[in-house]
Amino acid sequence: MSGPKFSVIIPACNAAATLARALDSVLAQTWPAHEIIVVDDGSTDTTAAVAAGYGEKIRYLRQENAGVSAARNHGAQVASGDWLAFLDADDWYYPNRLKWHAEWIARDPTLDFLSGDYEYRDLSGKLLSRSMPGKASGRSMLDKAAGSREVVMEGAEFEAFVADHFGDTHTLSLPRATFLALGGYPLGFRVCEDVHLLTRLVARSHRAGVICEPMAVYLIHNASATRADPVRAQFENVRTLIALGEQAASLPAVVRRGYVTRLRQARLNLAYALVKSGRRMEAVRALMPSLIESPGIASVRNLLSILRG
């Protein structure tokens, strides 16, 4: 099949219960993946056995536990496709996920990367919401698309995307060469590592393709990194963004504004999580940097909302 060759990378850590569903969804693609790479990040359950059941349909790699970013980066290093797509082991693709991106790439090689809509579902399979209608950046793209499945994001539109992006890891497609040039996902972060990569990707991009129909499912469950310990997750979110901020001065103005907005919102989310756990003074301290970094009505309003409870 002519066109882009997708290497689909699936990091898996103790994912025996969900890995088969993820793999089956990639194998069912209407545009076949060039290869499927499962990177076992030090699992202690039967993840390896589940992967072995797929034989030569997949490529299985194992590493000592080093985190999801290291696992994705490992897969990208050994991939032989010219484009990369990612899928966490507890999520799954819809059948046209690769096809919609691949056919567009073949028609328009000027696209720097592609993204798209996805659904949130719970453990019972119940649909909770869609990503694009729930984010300001997504609604803007839906309005621009005016009912079309495809829409191009460019220029000033990247600001809102960086501030609160609608496309998650499993709907991102980018050239392998670009991923490697960016250095991949940042190591040492458990939350928001996707935003770190995405912001750096946007900073070097001019045009991005967006699919306005659901391409995949993001599973909501209490064992996820963001839900098992909400306060810790929000601390990690802010920590990752602060690390990204070390590069803020070199970011294009549009991207930098989006980053500043995202960091301010992350500090507010941390403050809300602290208030809910009865730690109001810590919440106030968490917001104080926003008054220095982004002085203005928005930061003051956020602080007052925390003080009022």
HELIX and SHEET records of a PDB file:
HELIX    1   1 LEU A   19  LEU A   27  1                                   9    
HELIX    2   2 THR A   47  ALA A   52  1                                   6    
HELIX    3   3 GLY A   55  LYS A   57  5                                   3    
HELIX    4   4 VAL A   68  VAL A   78  1                                  11    
HELIX    5   5 ARG A   97  ARG A  107  1                                  11    
HELIX    6   6 MET A  132  GLY A  134  5                                   3    
HELIX    7   7 ALA A  136  ALA A  145  1                                  10    
HELIX    8   8 GLU A  157  ALA A  163  1                                   7    
HELIX    9   9 THR A  169  THR A  171  5                                   3    
HELIX   10  10 ARG A  176  LEU A  182  1                                   7    
HELIX   11  11 GLU A  193  ALA A  203  1                                  11    
HELIX   12  12 ALA A  225  ALA A  228  1                                   4    
HELIX   13  13 PRO A  230  GLY A  245  1                                  16    
HELIX   14  14 ALA A  248  SER A  250  5                                   3    
HELIX   15  15 ALA A  253  LYS A  276  1                                  24    
HELIX   16  16 ARG A  280  GLU A  293  1                                  14    
HELIX   17  17 ILE A  297  ARG A  308  1                                  12    
SHEET    1   A 5 ARG A  59  GLN A  63  0                                        
SHEET    2   A 5 GLU A  35  ASP A  41  1                                        
SHEET    3   A 5 PHE A   6  ALA A  12  1                                        
SHEET    4   A 5 TRP A  83  PHE A  86  1                                        
SHEET    5   A 5 SER A 173  PRO A 175 -1                                        
SHEET    1   B 4 TRP A  92  TYR A  93  0                                        
SHEET    2   B 4 ARG A 207  LEU A 219 -1                                        
SHEET    3   B 4 PHE A 113  ARG A 121  1                                        
SHEET    4   B 4 LEU A 127  ARG A 130 -1                                        
SHEET    1   C 3 TRP A  92  TYR A  93  0                                        
SHEET    2   C 3 ARG A 207  LEU A 219 -1                                        
SHEET    3   C 3 GLU A 150  GLU A 154 -1                                        
END                                                                             
